Amino acid sequence: MSDHQPQLDQVLRVVHDVLGAEVAGICLHGSAVLGGLRPDSDLDVFVVARQRMTDRERRNLLQGLLWISGRGARSGEPARPVELIVVAQGDVRPWRYPPRCEFLYGEWLREEFERGEVPAPAVMPDLAPLITMVLLGDTPLFGPPPARLLDPVPHEDLRRAIVAGVPELLADLASDTRNVLLTLARVWTTLATGTVTSKDAAASWALDRLPDRHRPVLARARSRYLGGRESLADPADSVGARSESWDGEMPEVRAHVDVVVRAIEQLAGRDGH
């Protein structure tokens, strides 16, 4: 049994307790199926429901996850952050853009949730790359393979979604530097290759294409993500930490980001946008 299986079992129980027979399928995606979990990787869970959720279901699912995920876990054992998304099957199959998300739980939103906010349904372009990763990972936890629940996302919609997310990423650069650097590398990689890869694989691809002077910050981000010696010595990289700021290196970081964003814009423009 993998070390995260007991926590996944808890997640599955909560989902089934709340949604019951409305659960069409549950899939694992993200790092767990694209190269392996890293020291501070989330457990990424994607739920396909037969119907849209009620307000009561949202509240109950939120309360269950707050007791399972990250620093809120009541098991007494270290727990990974959980990122859980629920979609109603009729909202994503047949596929349409932009898609609607029924429910999103992420540990970075814990303070809002503990103040009483409840995840609300919303249009979510980010579902395009997420569904692509779910289909690529092909790892059902309950129900049939994801290809029997979800339609593939057309490349144009995948491209539109990841480009649309770049401004929001840049807004988080100072507070979540490592994650932003790695995600921008993945945006660049996906636009150039048409495939979605793990963050460290995308960083490796980007490092081979960057000028020498712009490689060090991405190389450091990749090393810390993989759990190198430096990350083990840094409390900001403990399991459950979402943000990481590199205040002393922001000039180098911003110069690197400028190069990557230009490459992204050139690829987006080449595709006619």
GUMIKE-826766 format. One line per field, with one value per residue: x, y, z of N, C-alpha, C in turn; residue in three letters. Coordinates in steps of 0.1 Angstrom, whole numbers, plus 2048, in hexadecimal, padded with zeros to 3 digits. Layout:
N
n_xx	c(X / ...)
n_yy	c(Y / ...)
n_zz	c(Z / ...)
ca_xx	c(X / ...)
ca_yy	c(Y / ...)
ca_zz	c(Z / ...)
c_xx	c(X / ...)
c_yy	c(Y / ...)
c_zz	c(Z / ...)
rest	c(ala / ...)
END
This chain:
273
n_xx	c(809 / 805 / 814 / 802 / 7E9 / 7D7 / 7CE / 7C2 / 7AD / 79E / 795 / 786 / 771 / 765 / 75B / 749 / 738 / 72C / 722 / 718 / 705 / 707 / 721 / 733 / 74D / 76F / 78F / 7B3 / 7CC / 7E5 / 805 / 807 / 802 / 810 / 82D / 833 / 82E / 83A / 84E / 83D / 826 / 803 / 7E7 / 7D5 / 7B4 / 799 / 777 / 75B / 73A / 718 / 704 / 6FF / 70C / 6FC / 6F7 / 6F9 / 707 / 720 / 728 / 72B / 73E / 754 / 759 / 760 / 778 / 789 / 791 / 7A1 / 7B5 / 7D7 / 7E4 / 7CD / 7C6 / 7B9 / 7C3 / 7DA / 7F1 / 80B / 7FD / 7F5 / 7EF / 7CE / 7C0 / 7A2 / 78A / 769 / 754 / 736 / 72A / 71B / 722 / 73B / 73B / 72A / 749 / 74E / 759 / 75D / 762 / 74D / 753 / 749 / 752 / 76D / 788 / 7A4 / 7C3 / 7D0 / 7BB / 7B1 / 7B0 / 79B / 786 / 784 / 77B / 761 / 759 / 74C / 753 / 749 / 736 / 745 / 750 / 76C / 788 / 7A0 / 799 / 79D / 7BA / 7BB / 7A8 / 7B4 / 7CB / 7C0 / 7B5 / 7CD / 7DB / 7CB / 7C1 / 7AB / 79A / 782 / 767 / 764 / 77F / 78C / 788 / 770 / 75F / 765 / 769 / 783 / 798 / 798 / 7B5 / 7B7 / 7A7 / 7B4 / 7CC / 7C1 / 7B8 / 7CF / 7DF / 7CE / 7D0 / 7E9 / 7EC / 7E1 / 7F3 / 80B / 804 / 807 / 822 / 836 / 82E / 82C / 842 / 851 / 83E / 831 / 845 / 84A / 831 / 82E / 842 / 837 / 820 / 82D / 839 / 823 / 816 / 829 / 82D / 815 / 80E / 807 / 81B / 82D / 836 / 852 / 85D / 854 / 863 / 87D / 87C / 879 / 891 / 8A4 / 8A0 / 8A3 / 8B7 / 8D8 / 8DB / 8C2 / 8BB / 8C1 / 8AD / 897 / 8A2 / 8A7 / 88D / 883 / 893 / 88D / 872 / 874 / 87E / 898 / 8B7 / 8B8 / 89D / 894 / 89F / 890 / 876 / 860 / 85A / 84D / 836 / 816 / 81B / 814 / 81C / 83A / 852 / 86B / 87B / 895 / 89E / 88F / 894 / 8A3 / 891 / 87B / 886 / 88B / 870 / 866 / 872 / 867 / 84B / 84B / 851 / 83A / 826 / 82E / 82A / 80E / 805 / 80E / 7FC / 7E7 / 7DB)
n_yy	c(7F4 / 816 / 833 / 848 / 83D / 837 / 851 / 858 / 845 / 850 / 867 / 85D / 850 / 866 / 874 / 861 / 85F / 878 / 87D / 865 / 84F / 860 / 862 / 85E / 858 / 857 / 865 / 863 / 87B / 892 / 896 / 87D / 86B / 873 / 86F / 86D / 873 / 890 / 89E / 8B3 / 8B1 / 8B4 / 89E / 897 / 896 / 88D / 890 / 883 / 88B / 880 / 893 / 8B7 / 8C6 / 8CB / 8E6 / 8DD / 8C5 / 8D0 / 8DE / 8C8 / 8B8 / 8C9 / 8CC / 8B2 / 8AF / 8C2 / 8B6 / 8A3 / 8AB / 8B7 / 8CD / 8CC / 8B2 / 897 / 87F / 87B / 874 / 880 / 893 / 896 / 8B3 / 8B6 / 8B9 / 8BD / 8B9 / 8BC / 8B4 / 8B7 / 89E / 8A4 / 8BE / 8BE / 8AB / 8A6 / 8B6 / 8D8 / 8FA / 918 / 900 / 8F5 / 8F4 / 8E1 / 8E0 / 8E9 / 8E0 / 8EA / 8EA / 903 / 914 / 912 / 924 / 936 / 924 / 91C / 933 / 931 / 932 / 921 / 90A / 915 / 90F / 915 / 924 / 916 / 918 / 90A / 8EF / 8E4 / 8DC / 8CC / 8B7 / 8AC / 8A2 / 890 / 87D / 875 / 86A / 855 / 846 / 838 / 83B / 833 / 825 / 826 / 827 / 848 / 850 / 847 / 857 / 872 / 88A / 88E / 8AC / 8C5 / 8D0 / 8EB / 8F7 / 8EE / 8FC / 917 / 918 / 915 / 92B / 93F / 93E / 949 / 965 / 965 / 953 / 963 / 977 / 96A / 967 / 972 / 968 / 94C / 940 / 929 / 916 / 925 / 929 / 90F / 908 / 91B / 911 / 8F9 / 902 / 90D / 8F6 / 8E6 / 8F6 / 8F5 / 8DA / 8CD / 8BB / 8B1 / 8B1 / 8A6 / 8BD / 8BE / 8B1 / 8C3 / 8D9 / 8D0 / 8CD / 8E8 / 8F3 / 8EA / 8FB / 915 / 934 / 934 / 945 / 948 / 930 / 928 / 92E / 91F / 906 / 904 / 905 / 8EE / 8DB / 8DF / 8D8 / 8BD / 8B4 / 8B8 / 8BD / 8D7 / 8DE / 8CD / 8D9 / 8EF / 8FE / 907 / 8F6 / 8E0 / 8C4 / 8CD / 8E8 / 903 / 91B / 92D / 944 / 957 / 96E / 97A / 975 / 980 / 992 / 982 / 96D / 97B / 983 / 96A / 961 / 974 / 96C / 952 / 958 / 968 / 954 / 944 / 956 / 959 / 940 / 93E / 952 / 949 / 935 / 943 / 955)
n_zz	c(800 / 7F7 / 807 / 808 / 806 / 81C / 822 / 80A / 80A / 81F / 813 / 7FE / 80D / 819 / 802 / 7F7 / 80D / 80D / 7F2 / 7E9 / 7D5 / 7C0 / 7B7 / 79B / 793 / 7A0 / 79E / 7A0 / 79B / 78E / 79F / 7AB / 797 / 781 / 780 / 79B / 7BE / 7CE / 7E9 / 7F4 / 7E6 / 7DC / 7E2 / 7C7 / 7BE / 7AA / 7A5 / 795 / 793 / 791 / 791 / 797 / 7B5 / 7D5 / 7EC / 807 / 803 / 7FA / 812 / 824 / 817 / 817 / 833 / 839 / 82B / 836 / 84D / 845 / 834 / 830 / 849 / 858 / 85D / 870 / 877 / 885 / 878 / 861 / 846 / 824 / 810 / 802 / 7E2 / 7D5 / 7BC / 7B0 / 795 / 783 / 76E / 757 / 752 / 747 / 734 / 717 / 70E / 715 / 712 / 725 / 740 / 75C / 77E / 79A / 7B5 / 7C8 / 7DC / 7ED / 7FE / 801 / 803 / 81D / 833 / 82A / 829 / 844 / 84E / 848 / 82D / 810 / 7F6 / 7D6 / 7B9 / 799 / 77A / 76B / 75B / 75F / 762 / 749 / 744 / 75B / 757 / 741 / 74D / 75F / 74C / 740 / 755 / 75C / 774 / 785 / 7A5 / 7AE / 79C / 778 / 75F / 758 / 73E / 737 / 743 / 73E / 724 / 70C / 70D / 6F4 / 6E3 / 6DE / 6F2 / 708 / 705 / 706 / 720 / 731 / 729 / 731 / 74C / 753 / 75B / 776 / 782 / 781 / 792 / 7AA / 7AD / 7BF / 7D8 / 7D6 / 7C9 / 7C0 / 7B7 / 7A3 / 791 / 788 / 77E / 769 / 758 / 752 / 743 / 72D / 723 / 71C / 709 / 6F5 / 6EF / 6F0 / 703 / 725 / 741 / 75F / 778 / 77E / 767 / 753 / 75B / 756 / 73A / 733 / 73E / 72C / 718 / 71F / 721 / 72E / 745 / 74F / 75A / 775 / 78A / 783 / 784 / 79F / 7A9 / 79F / 7AC / 7C7 / 7C7 / 7C1 / 7D9 / 7E2 / 7F4 / 7FD / 7FF / 813 / 829 / 82D / 83D / 82F / 81C / 826 / 828 / 81E / 81D / 808 / 7FD / 7F2 / 7F5 / 7E5 / 7EE / 7ED / 7D4 / 7BF / 7A9 / 797 / 794 / 788 / 770 / 764 / 762 / 750 / 738 / 735 / 734 / 71C / 70A / 70C / 704 / 6EA / 6DF / 6E3 / 6D3 / 6BA / 6B6 / 6AE / 6C0)
ca_xx	c(800 / 80D / 813 / 7F7 / 7DD / 7CD / 7C8 / 7B9 / 7A2 / 796 / 78F / 77B / 766 / 75D / 754 / 73E / 72E / 725 / 71C / 711 / 703 / 70A / 72F / 735 / 75B / 779 / 79C / 7BF / 7D3 / 7F0 / 813 / 807 / 802 / 819 / 83B / 834 / 82C / 846 / 84C / 832 / 81B / 7F5 / 7DF / 7CB / 7A9 / 78F / 76B / 751 / 72D / 70D / 6FC / 705 / 70B / 6F3 / 6FE / 6FC / 712 / 72C / 72D / 72F / 74A / 75E / 75C / 768 / 786 / 790 / 796 / 7AA / 7C0 / 7E2 / 7E6 / 7C1 / 7C4 / 7B6 / 7C8 / 7E6 / 7FD / 80C / 7F4 / 7F8 / 7E3 / 7C5 / 7B9 / 797 / 781 / 75D / 74D / 72A / 72D / 714 / 729 / 748 / 73A / 735 / 752 / 74C / 762 / 765 / 75A / 749 / 758 / 73F / 757 / 77C / 78F / 7B3 / 7C8 / 7D3 / 7AF / 7AD / 7AC / 78E / 77C / 783 / 773 / 753 / 756 / 74A / 756 / 73D / 738 / 74B / 757 / 77A / 790 / 7AB / 795 / 7A2 / 7C6 / 7B8 / 7A2 / 7BE / 7D4 / 7B8 / 7B4 / 7DA / 7DF / 7C3 / 7C2 / 79F / 79A / 775 / 760 / 76B / 78A / 788 / 784 / 762 / 757 / 769 / 76D / 790 / 797 / 79F / 7C2 / 7B5 / 7A1 / 7BF / 7D4 / 7BB / 7B7 / 7DC / 7E3 / 7C5 / 7D4 / 7F6 / 7EC / 7DF / 800 / 814 / 800 / 80C / 831 / 83D / 82A / 82C / 84B / 855 / 832 / 82E / 850 / 848 / 825 / 831 / 84A / 82D / 818 / 835 / 83B / 816 / 813 / 833 / 82D / 807 / 80C / 808 / 824 / 82F / 83D / 861 / 860 / 853 / 86F / 889 / 87A / 87C / 89F / 8AC / 89D / 8A6 / 8C4 / 8DF / 8D9 / 8B4 / 8B8 / 8C3 / 8A1 / 88E / 8A8 / 8A5 / 87F / 881 / 89A / 885 / 866 / 877 / 881 / 8A6 / 8BC / 8B4 / 88E / 892 / 8A3 / 888 / 868 / 855 / 858 / 848 / 82A / 80B / 81E / 810 / 823 / 848 / 857 / 87A / 87D / 8A2 / 8A2 / 885 / 899 / 8A7 / 885 / 873 / 88D / 888 / 862 / 864 / 876 / 85D / 83F / 84C / 850 / 82C / 81F / 832 / 823 / 800 / 804 / 810 / 7F0 / 7DD / 7D4)
ca_yy	c(800 / 823 / 83B / 851 / 836 / 839 / 85E / 857 / 83E / 859 / 870 / 855 / 84E / 873 / 877 / 858 / 862 / 884 / 87C / 858 / 849 / 86A / 861 / 856 / 853 / 85F / 862 / 869 / 881 / 89A / 890 / 86F / 862 / 879 / 870 / 869 / 87E / 897 / 8A0 / 8BB / 8B0 / 8B1 / 893 / 89D / 88D / 893 / 889 / 886 / 888 / 87F / 89F / 8C2 / 8C5 / 8D4 / 8EE / 8D5 / 8BD / 8D8 / 8E0 / 8BC / 8B4 / 8D2 / 8C8 / 8A5 / 8B1 / 8CA / 8AD / 898 / 8B1 / 8BF / 8CF / 8C9 / 8A4 / 892 / 871 / 87A / 872 / 88B / 891 / 89E / 8BC / 8B0 / 8C2 / 8B5 / 8C0 / 8B5 / 8B9 / 8B0 / 899 / 8AC / 8CB / 8BC / 8A1 / 8A9 / 8C0 / 8E6 / 904 / 913 / 8F7 / 8F9 / 8EC / 8E1 / 8E1 / 8E8 / 8E1 / 8EB / 8EE / 911 / 91C / 90E / 930 / 93A / 91A / 91C / 93F / 92F / 932 / 914 / 90B / 917 / 90B / 920 / 921 / 914 / 913 / 901 / 8E2 / 8DE / 8D5 / 8C2 / 8AC / 8A6 / 89A / 884 / 873 / 870 / 862 / 848 / 83F / 839 / 836 / 82E / 827 / 822 / 830 / 855 / 852 / 843 / 862 / 87F / 88C / 895 / 8BA / 8C9 / 8D7 / 8FA / 8FA / 8ED / 908 / 923 / 918 / 917 / 938 / 948 / 93E / 94F / 971 / 961 / 94E / 96D / 97E / 963 / 964 / 976 / 960 / 93E / 940 / 91C / 910 / 92D / 926 / 902 / 908 / 921 / 908 / 8EF / 909 / 90E / 8E9 / 8E1 / 8FD / 8F1 / 8CC / 8C7 / 8B1 / 8B5 / 8A9 / 8AA / 8CA / 8BD / 8AE / 8CF / 8E2 / 8CA / 8D1 / 8F7 / 8F6 / 8E7 / 905 / 922 / 939 / 92F / 94E / 947 / 922 / 924 / 92F / 914 / 8FA / 904 / 902 / 8DF / 8D3 / 8E0 / 8D0 / 8AF / 8B1 / 8B8 / 8C0 / 8E5 / 8DE / 8C6 / 8E1 / 8FB / 8FB / 90B / 8EB / 8D4 / 8BF / 8D6 / 8F6 / 906 / 926 / 92E / 951 / 958 / 97C / 97F / 972 / 984 / 998 / 977 / 966 / 982 / 982 / 95D / 961 / 97C / 964 / 947 / 95E / 96B / 948 / 940 / 95F / 957 / 934 / 941 / 95B / 941 / 92D / 94C / 95C)
ca_zz	c(800 / 7F7 / 814 / 808 / 804 / 827 / 821 / 7FE / 80F / 826 / 809 / 7F7 / 816 / 81A / 7F5 / 7F6 / 817 / 809 / 7E5 / 7E8 / 7C8 / 7B5 / 7B3 / 78F / 793 / 7A7 / 798 / 7A5 / 790 / 793 / 7A1 / 7AF / 78B / 777 / 784 / 7A9 / 7C8 / 7D4 / 7F8 / 7F8 / 7DC / 7E0 / 7DD / 7BE / 7BC / 7A1 / 7A7 / 78B / 799 / 787 / 792 / 79E / 7C4 / 7DD / 7F6 / 812 / 7FF / 7FA / 81F / 82A / 811 / 81C / 841 / 839 / 825 / 83F / 857 / 83E / 82C / 835 / 857 / 85F / 85F / 87E / 878 / 88D / 86F / 857 / 83B / 818 / 80C / 7F8 / 7D9 / 7D0 / 7B3 / 7AC / 789 / 77F / 761 / 74D / 750 / 740 / 729 / 70E / 712 / 711 / 718 / 731 / 748 / 769 / 78A / 7A5 / 7C2 / 7C9 / 7E9 / 7EC / 80C / 801 / 806 / 82A / 83B / 826 / 82D / 852 / 852 / 845 / 81F / 80B / 7E8 / 7CE / 7AA / 791 / 76D / 76F / 74F / 763 / 760 / 73D / 747 / 766 / 751 / 739 / 756 / 764 / 742 / 73D / 760 / 75B / 781 / 78D / 7B3 / 7AF / 790 / 76C / 75A / 756 / 730 / 736 / 74A / 73A / 716 / 70B / 70B / 6E8 / 6E6 / 6DE / 6FE / 712 / 703 / 70B / 72F / 738 / 727 / 739 / 75A / 755 / 764 / 784 / 786 / 783 / 79E / 7B6 / 7AC / 7CB / 7E4 / 7D3 / 7BE / 7BA / 7B0 / 797 / 787 / 782 / 776 / 75C / 750 / 74C / 739 / 721 / 71D / 717 / 6FD / 6EB / 6EC / 6F0 / 70E / 733 / 748 / 76D / 77A / 77D / 759 / 74C / 75E / 74F / 72C / 732 / 741 / 720 / 70D / 724 / 721 / 73B / 750 / 755 / 75F / 784 / 793 / 780 / 789 / 7AD / 7AC / 79D / 7B7 / 7D3 / 7C4 / 7C2 / 7E6 / 7E4 / 802 / 801 / 803 / 820 / 834 / 82D / 842 / 826 / 813 / 82D / 823 / 822 / 81A / 7FB / 7F7 / 7F4 / 7F0 / 7E3 / 7EE / 7EA / 7C6 / 7B6 / 79C / 78E / 791 / 77F / 763 / 75F / 75F / 744 / 72D / 733 / 72F / 70E / 702 / 70D / 6FC / 6DC / 6DB / 6E3 / 6C7 / 6AF / 6B4 / 6A9 / 6CA)
c_xx	c(809 / 80B / 807 / 7E9 / 7D3 / 7C6 / 7BE / 7AC / 798 / 78E / 783 / 76F / 75E / 755 / 748 / 733 / 726 / 71C / 715 / 711 / 706 / 718 / 730 / 744 / 764 / 787 / 7A7 / 7C6 / 7DF / 7FD / 812 / 807 / 80A / 827 / 83D / 833 / 839 / 844 / 840 / 826 / 80D / 7F1 / 7D4 / 7C0 / 79E / 783 / 761 / 743 / 723 / 705 / 704 / 703 / 701 / 6FC / 702 / 707 / 720 / 731 / 732 / 73C / 756 / 762 / 764 / 776 / 78E / 797 / 7A0 / 7B6 / 7CA / 7E2 / 7D9 / 7BE / 7C3 / 7BC / 7D3 / 7F3 / 7FE / 804 / 7F7 / 7EC / 7DB / 7C0 / 7AE / 78D / 775 / 758 / 741 / 72C / 727 / 71A / 736 / 747 / 72C / 73C / 74D / 756 / 75C / 75C / 757 / 74E / 74D / 745 / 766 / 781 / 79E / 7B8 / 7CC / 7C7 / 7AA / 7A8 / 79E / 783 / 77A / 77B / 764 / 750 / 755 / 74C / 749 / 740 / 73D / 750 / 766 / 782 / 79B / 7A6 / 79A / 7AF / 7C4 / 7B2 / 7AC / 7C7 / 7CD / 7B8 / 7C2 / 7DE / 7D8 / 7C4 / 7B5 / 7A0 / 78C / 76E / 769 / 777 / 784 / 783 / 776 / 759 / 759 / 76C / 77B / 78F / 79F / 7AB / 7C0 / 7B0 / 7AB / 7C8 / 7CE / 7BB / 7C4 / 7E1 / 7DB / 7CA / 7E1 / 7F5 / 7EA / 7EC / 80A / 811 / 805 / 81B / 838 / 83A / 82B / 835 / 84E / 84A / 830 / 839 / 84E / 83C / 827 / 839 / 841 / 824 / 820 / 837 / 82F / 813 / 81C / 831 / 81F / 804 / 80D / 811 / 825 / 837 / 84C / 865 / 85F / 85F / 87B / 888 / 87E / 88A / 8A8 / 8AA / 8A0 / 8B4 / 8CB / 8DC / 8CC / 8B1 / 8B8 / 8B6 / 898 / 894 / 8A7 / 897 / 87D / 887 / 892 / 878 / 868 / 87C / 890 / 8AA / 8B8 / 8A5 / 88C / 896 / 89A / 87A / 85D / 852 / 852 / 83A / 81E / 80E / 81A / 819 / 832 / 84D / 866 / 87E / 88A / 8A6 / 898 / 88A / 89C / 89A / 87D / 879 / 88A / 879 / 85F / 867 / 86B / 850 / 83F / 84B / 841 / 824 / 822 / 82A / 814 / 7FD / 805 / 804 / 7E4 / 7D5 / 7DE)
c_yy	c(80C / 82B / 844 / 84A / 838 / 847 / 85E / 850 / 847 / 862 / 869 / 853 / 85B / 876 / 86E / 85B / 86E / 883 / 86F / 853 / 853 / 86A / 858 / 850 / 85C / 85B / 869 / 870 / 889 / 892 / 882 / 866 / 867 / 87A / 86D / 875 / 883 / 89A / 8A9 / 8BC / 8AE / 8A3 / 899 / 893 / 894 / 88A / 88D / 881 / 888 / 88C / 8AA / 8C0 / 8CE / 8DC / 8E6 / 8CB / 8C4 / 8DA / 8D3 / 8B7 / 8BC / 8CE / 8BB / 8A7 / 8B9 / 8C2 / 8A3 / 89F / 8B9 / 8C0 / 8CD / 8BB / 89F / 884 / 870 / 878 / 87E / 888 / 89A / 8A8 / 8B5 / 8BC / 8B9 / 8BE / 8B6 / 8BC / 8B1 / 8AB / 8A0 / 8B9 / 8CA / 8B2 / 8A2 / 8B6 / 8CE / 8EF / 912 / 90A / 8FC / 8EF / 8ED / 8E4 / 8E0 / 8EA / 8E1 / 8F0 / 8FD / 91A / 919 / 91A / 935 / 930 / 91A / 928 / 93D / 92F / 923 / 914 / 90C / 912 / 917 / 91B / 920 / 90F / 909 / 8F2 / 8DB / 8D6 / 8CA / 8B6 / 8A5 / 89E / 88E / 879 / 86D / 867 / 855 / 840 / 841 / 834 / 82F / 830 / 823 / 82B / 83D / 858 / 84E / 84E / 870 / 87F / 892 / 8A4 / 8BE / 8D1 / 8E6 / 8FE / 8F9 / 8F8 / 915 / 924 / 91B / 925 / 942 / 949 / 945 / 95C / 96E / 95B / 959 / 976 / 977 / 961 / 967 / 96D / 951 / 93B / 933 / 916 / 918 / 92A / 919 / 901 / 90F / 919 / 8FD / 8F5 / 909 / 901 / 8E4 / 8E9 / 8F8 / 8E3 / 8C6 / 8BD / 8B7 / 8AB / 8AD / 8B7 / 8C9 / 8B9 / 8BB / 8D9 / 8DD / 8CE / 8E0 / 8FA / 8F4 / 8F2 / 914 / 927 / 935 / 938 / 94D / 939 / 920 / 925 / 923 / 907 / 8F9 / 900 / 8F3 / 8D7 / 8D3 / 8D8 / 8C1 / 8AA / 8B0 / 8BD / 8CE / 8E5 / 8D7 / 8CF / 8ED / 8F8 / 8FE / 900 / 8DE / 8D0 / 8C8 / 8E4 / 8F8 / 911 / 926 / 93B / 951 / 967 / 981 / 97C / 977 / 98A / 98C / 96F / 96E / 983 / 975 / 95C / 969 / 974 / 959 / 94D / 962 / 95F / 943 / 949 / 95D / 94A / 936 / 949 / 953 / 938 / 936 / 954 / 967)
c_zz	c(800 / 804 / 814 / 807 / 80F / 826 / 815 / 802 / 817 / 81D / 802 / 800 / 817 / 80D / 7F4 / 801 / 814 / 7FD / 7E2 / 7DA / 7BD / 7B0 / 7A6 / 78E / 79B / 7A1 / 7A0 / 799 / 796 / 795 / 7A4 / 7A3 / 780 / 77D / 793 / 7B2 / 7CC / 7E2 / 7FC / 7ED / 7E2 / 7DC / 7D4 / 7BB / 7B4 / 7A1 / 79C / 792 / 78E / 786 / 799 / 7AD / 7CA / 7E7 / 802 / 80F / 7FF / 809 / 826 / 824 / 816 / 82A / 841 / 835 / 82F / 84A / 852 / 838 / 834 / 844 / 85F / 862 / 86D / 881 / 882 / 885 / 866 / 84B / 830 / 816 / 802 / 7EF / 7D3 / 7C8 / 7B0 / 79F / 788 / 770 / 755 / 749 / 748 / 735 / 723 / 712 / 70D / 718 / 719 / 739 / 756 / 774 / 795 / 7B3 / 7C1 / 7D7 / 7E6 / 7FA / 80C / 804 / 815 / 832 / 837 / 82A / 83C / 857 / 84E / 836 / 81A / 7FC / 7E0 / 7C0 / 7A3 / 784 / 770 / 762 / 753 / 763 / 753 / 73F / 752 / 760 / 748 / 741 / 75B / 759 / 73F / 748 / 761 / 768 / 788 / 79B / 7B5 / 7A1 / 784 / 769 / 756 / 747 / 72E / 73D / 745 / 72B / 716 / 708 / 6FE / 6EB / 6E6 / 6EB / 70A / 711 / 709 / 71A / 735 / 735 / 72F / 747 / 75D / 75E / 772 / 789 / 78A / 78F / 7AB / 7B6 / 7B9 / 7D7 / 7E2 / 7C8 / 7B8 / 7B2 / 7A3 / 78D / 780 / 77A / 769 / 753 / 74A / 742 / 72C / 71B / 716 / 70A / 6F2 / 6E6 / 6EB / 6FA / 71C / 73B / 757 / 76D / 778 / 76E / 751 / 74E / 757 / 740 / 72B / 735 / 734 / 716 / 712 / 722 / 72E / 746 / 756 / 75A / 76E / 78C / 790 / 785 / 798 / 7B1 / 7AA / 7A8 / 7C4 / 7D2 / 7C6 / 7D0 / 7E9 / 7F2 / 806 / 806 / 810 / 82B / 835 / 832 / 838 / 81C / 81A / 826 / 828 / 81F / 80B / 7F5 / 7FA / 7ED / 7EF / 7E3 / 7E9 / 7DB / 7BC / 7A9 / 792 / 78A / 787 / 771 / 75C / 75A / 752 / 738 / 72A / 72E / 721 / 705 / 701 / 703 / 6ED / 6D7 / 6DA / 6D6 / 6BA / 6AB / 6B0 / 6B3 / 6D0)
rest	c(met / ser / asp / his / gln / pro / gln / leu / asp / gln / val / leu / arg / val / val / his / asp / val / leu / gly / ala / glu / val / ala / gly / ile / cys / leu / his / gly / ser / ala / val / leu / gly / gly / leu / arg / pro / asp / ser / asp / leu / asp / val / phe / val / val / ala / arg / gln / arg / met / thr / asp / arg / glu / arg / arg / asn / leu / leu / gln / gly / leu / leu / trp / ile / ser / gly / arg / gly / ala / arg / ser / gly / glu / pro / ala / arg / pro / val / glu / leu / ile / val / val / ala / gln / gly / asp / val / arg / pro / trp / arg / tyr / pro / pro / arg / cys / glu / phe / leu / tyr / gly / glu / trp / leu / arg / glu / glu / phe / glu / arg / gly / glu / val / pro / ala / pro / ala / val / met / pro / asp / leu / ala / pro / leu / ile / thr / met / val / leu / leu / gly / asp / thr / pro / leu / phe / gly / pro / pro / pro / ala / arg / leu / leu / asp / pro / val / pro / his / glu / asp / leu / arg / arg / ala / ile / val / ala / gly / val / pro / glu / leu / leu / ala / asp / leu / ala / ser / asp / thr / arg / asn / val / leu / leu / thr / leu / ala / arg / val / trp / thr / thr / leu / ala / thr / gly / thr / val / thr / ser / lys / asp / ala / ala / ala / ser / trp / ala / leu / asp / arg / leu / pro / asp / arg / his / arg / pro / val / leu / ala / arg / ala / arg / ser / arg / tyr / leu / gly / gly / arg / glu / ser / leu / ala / asp / pro / ala / asp / ser / val / gly / ala / arg / ser / glu / ser / trp / asp / gly / glu / met / pro / glu / val / arg / ala / his / val / asp / val / val / val / arg / ala / ile / glu / gln / leu / ala / gly / arg / asp / gly / his)
END
